[in-house]
């Protein structure tokens, strides 16, 4: 299965999520198929989701330039990837080409094996590549209150909505309504954090599950975001809906981050990497 990513061409349809998630270029976010209305898990989207279970290879190509004298795009092959059929995709809100809200499926692709060798002729096709400096902007937090519309895809939609609801609860508790928009140097991708408290210099990543996989993903995202922020190193905080247990608590604290969760009485609790025991936030 061949995937072609061209963020510039996809902007009119709201395809703003395509891009490398990691600087090492081992994880890539890829927007699914469907230019109108909410995307559904059908046709190529369904095939991509099932590719790992069905033994189907996935190969990714990125748009880089144009054939000289034409408007025909050239693409660079960046390797073979795979995506987890359950945890490797999510819904994200975007505007369509008329400015109306809709949801797209964003697949998280993980590299299989080593990256291919660099193309010695790549410099001939770099006209479309972004080479600007790093930019970081504080932006108002996105308040997502859209209802679930595809009943057949309730699980993934519910995950997305639950995370947004948890973000809203956290913002209400912290009296903070900001996030960071980070555009790495030389990248066309903008990374959006969850919650940013500029006064306390604290960066929060919210997950809808307290599972090991979700917490590991949150830690990785925070480590990625943190390195772009100038000045004193911000405090990173993983936020999950419930106590993940002692083992995962120690994992988060062990990397120097704090952990926040809601207890059985719906109180927001915080475990500090300095203290190690839960207390009311």
Secondary structure as GFF3:
##gff-version 3
##sequence-region A 1 281
A	DSSP	beta_strand	2	5	.	.	.	ID=ss1
A	DSSP	alpha_helix	7	10	.	.	.	ID=ss2
A	DSSP	three_ten_helix	11	13	.	.	.	ID=ss3
A	DSSP	beta_strand	19	20	.	.	.	ID=ss4
A	DSSP	beta_strand	27	31	.	.	.	ID=ss5
A	DSSP	alpha_helix	43	50	.	.	.	ID=ss6
A	DSSP	beta_strand	58	66	.	.	.	ID=ss7
A	DSSP	beta_strand	73	82	.	.	.	ID=ss8
A	DSSP	beta_strand	89	95	.	.	.	ID=ss9
A	DSSP	beta_strand	101	111	.	.	.	ID=ss10
A	DSSP	three_ten_helix	122	125	.	.	.	ID=ss11
A	DSSP	beta_strand	135	140	.	.	.	ID=ss12
A	DSSP	three_ten_helix	151	153	.	.	.	ID=ss13
A	DSSP	alpha_helix	154	174	.	.	.	ID=ss14
A	DSSP	beta_strand	178	183	.	.	.	ID=ss15
A	DSSP	beta_strand	190	192	.	.	.	ID=ss16
A	DSSP	beta_strand	195	197	.	.	.	ID=ss17
A	DSSP	beta_strand	202	206	.	.	.	ID=ss18
A	DSSP	alpha_helix	212	226	.	.	.	ID=ss19
A	DSSP	beta_strand	235	240	.	.	.	ID=ss20
A	DSSP	alpha_helix	246	254	.	.	.	ID=ss21
A	DSSP	beta_strand	258	262	.	.	.	ID=ss22
A	DSSP	beta_strand	268	271	.	.	.	ID=ss23
A	DSSP	beta_strand	278	280	.	.	.	ID=ss24
###
